[in-house]
Amino acid sequence: MSDPNIRSAVFLDLDSIDQDDLDLSKLNAVVDSWQWHGLVKEGGLDEVLTGADVVVSNKVLLTDERLSKAKHLKLVCIAATGTNNIDLEAAARNNIAVCNVDGYATPSVVQHVFTLLLTLTTRFNEYTSAVKQGDWSRSKFFCLLDYPIRELDGKTIGIVGYGHLGKAVAKVAEAFGMKVLLAKRNIEDTRPDRVALHDLLPQVDVLSLHCPLTEETRGMIGADEMSLMKKDAVLINTARGGLVDEDALLDALKTQKIGGAGLDVLEKEPPPVGYPLLKDELPNLIVTPHTAWASRESRQRLIDEIALNIVAFKAGELRNAV
């Protein structure tokens, strides 16, 4: 698949990564000619792909039809870890190599996981709102105790998905004094340090998801699973929105079947106006706009890793192959 004669490359959706705050010099150095697109419109994709040796895509869909028409295309660089926007079978059929980037966002995602968790457990939003509304000024005492605060020390966190992110979250959780339980991947997982999901759920105070979205994992946290969780348990999802049954989650939050949820991902992104999870202001729900990965440092690592993937391909190697 490899070919050192890489002369032209196109970035299909640079604006999803770069807001004029990144250094693109390493990408410029590895390919003679670049086309930079903030976001290629669907109708113009075929023309953009024509003549390109390398395509970089974060979320633009590269289907069988698109890849079959790209006669010069040799390498697709996914500007992410997930591969669901690329038809991998079609790429293989058309002799197009595909690579991704793994682990670049770990520090950023981990700090976001604990931002969500600490915001919920310290009731940060409620207390800052109370100050702005004058509740503290009207207090009879030196402090407000209107919203119960919980400590992480001594609590149990369940981690689903124990790759780079899961391991890094576990390390920080242990630093907070938390006990870590790891979920089994499936019923065939016989590793002694893993716990079946339905056995893990009643034990945890926090459930944090770090697994990919597949047909096996889609909707893995639904009404049945949430019914097994503690009434004050917190769900954190910085992985993929489809892992959680959002209707079931909305019901569980409204009826206080679980304590709260911190989400950085939704099943539909961007969410349309009136999206059910965003329609009502629920005090036990925090939603951020898929930014857990998006520190400047993380995005720069991503750009630099893509450059290294292209360098390796030109040298006859396929780095981070998928």
Secondary structure as the mmCIF struct_conf table of DSSP 4:
data_model
#
loop_
_struct_conf.conf_type_id
_struct_conf.id
_struct_conf.beg_label_comp_id
_struct_conf.beg_label_asym_id
_struct_conf.beg_label_seq_id
_struct_conf.end_label_comp_id
_struct_conf.end_label_asym_id
_struct_conf.end_label_seq_id
BEND BEND1 PRO A 4 PRO A 4
STRN STRN1 SER A 8 PHE A 11
BEND BEND2 LEU A 12 LEU A 12
HELX_RH_3T_P HELX_RH_3T_P1 LEU A 14 SER A 16
TURN_TY1_P TURN_TY1_P1 ILE A 17 ILE A 17
BEND BEND3 GLN A 19 ASP A 20
BEND BEND4 LEU A 22 LEU A 22
HELX_RH_AL_P HELX_RH_AL_P1 SER A 25 VAL A 30
BEND BEND5 ASP A 32 ASP A 32
STRN STRN2 SER A 33 TRP A 36
BEND BEND6 GLY A 38 GLY A 38
HELX_RH_3T_P HELX_RH_3T_P2 GLU A 42 GLY A 44
HELX_RH_AL_P HELX_RH_AL_P2 LEU A 45 LEU A 49
TURN_TY1_P TURN_TY1_P2 THR A 50 GLY A 51
BEND BEND7 ASP A 53 ASP A 53
STRN STRN3 VAL A 54 SER A 57
BEND BEND8 ASN A 58 LYS A 59
STRN STRN4 LEU A 62 LEU A 62
HELX_RH_AL_P HELX_RH_AL_P3 ASP A 64 LYS A 69
TURN_TY1_P TURN_TY1_P3 LYS A 71 HIS A 72
STRN STRN5 LEU A 75 ILE A 78
BEND BEND9 ALA A 79 THR A 81
TURN_TY1_P TURN_TY1_P4 ASN A 84 ASN A 85
STRN STRN6 ILE A 86 ILE A 86
HELX_RH_AL_P HELX_RH_AL_P4 LEU A 88 ARG A 93
TURN_TY1_P TURN_TY1_P5 ASN A 94 ASN A 95
STRN STRN7 ALA A 97 CYS A 99
BEND BEND10 GLY A 103 GLY A 103
TURN_TY1_P TURN_TY1_P6 TYR A 104 ALA A 105
HELX_RH_AL_P HELX_RH_AL_P5 THR A 106 THR A 121
TURN_TY1_P TURN_TY1_P7 THR A 122 ARG A 123
HELX_RH_AL_P HELX_RH_AL_P6 PHE A 124 LYS A 132
TURN_TY1_P TURN_TY1_P8 GLN A 133 ARG A 138
BEND BEND11 LYS A 140 CYS A 143
BEND BEND12 ASP A 146 TYR A 147
TURN_TY1_P TURN_TY1_P9 ASP A 153 GLY A 154
STRN STRN8 THR A 156 VAL A 160
BEND BEND13 GLY A 163 GLY A 163
HELX_RH_AL_P HELX_RH_AL_P7 HIS A 164 ALA A 175
TURN_TY1_P TURN_TY1_P10 PHE A 176 GLY A 177
STRN STRN9 LYS A 179 ALA A 183
BEND BEND14 ARG A 185 ASN A 186
TURN_TY1_P TURN_TY1_P11 ILE A 187 GLU A 188
TURN_TY1_P TURN_TY1_P12 PRO A 192 ASP A 193
STRN STRN10 ARG A 194 VAL A 195
HELX_RH_AL_P HELX_RH_AL_P8 LEU A 197 LEU A 200
HELX_RH_3T_P HELX_RH_3T_P3 LEU A 201 GLN A 203
BEND BEND15 ASP A 205 ASP A 205
STRN STRN11 VAL A 206 LEU A 209
TURN_TY1_P TURN_TY1_P13 GLU A 215 GLY A 219
STRN STRN12 ILE A 221 ILE A 221
HELX_RH_AL_P HELX_RH_AL_P9 ALA A 223 LEU A 228
BEND BEND16 MET A 229 MET A 229
TURN_TY1_P TURN_TY1_P14 LYS A 231 ASP A 232
STRN STRN13 VAL A 234 ASN A 237
BEND BEND17 ALA A 239 ALA A 239
HELX_RH_3T_P HELX_RH_3T_P4 GLY A 241 LEU A 243
STRN STRN14 VAL A 244 VAL A 244
HELX_RH_AL_P HELX_RH_AL_P10 GLU A 246 LYS A 254
TURN_TY1_P TURN_TY1_P15 THR A 255 GLN A 256
BEND BEND18 LYS A 257 GLY A 259
STRN STRN15 GLY A 260 LEU A 263
BEND BEND19 ASP A 264 ASP A 264
BEND BEND20 GLU A 267 PRO A 270
HELX_LH_PP_P HELX_LH_PP_P1 PRO A 271 PRO A 272
TURN_TY1_P TURN_TY1_P16 VAL A 273 GLY A 274
HELX_RH_AL_P HELX_RH_AL_P11 PRO A 276 LYS A 279
BEND BEND21 ASP A 280 ASP A 280
TURN_TY1_P TURN_TY1_P17 PRO A 283 ASN A 284
STRN STRN16 LEU A 285 VAL A 287
BEND BEND22 HIS A 290 HIS A 290
TURN_TY1_P TURN_TY1_P18 ALA A 292 TRP A 293
HELX_RH_AL_P HELX_RH_AL_P12 ARG A 296 LYS A 314
TURN_TY1_P TURN_TY1_P19 ALA A 315 GLY A 316
TURN_TY1_P TURN_TY1_P20 ARG A 319 ASN A 320
STRN STRN17 ALA A 321 ALA A 321
#
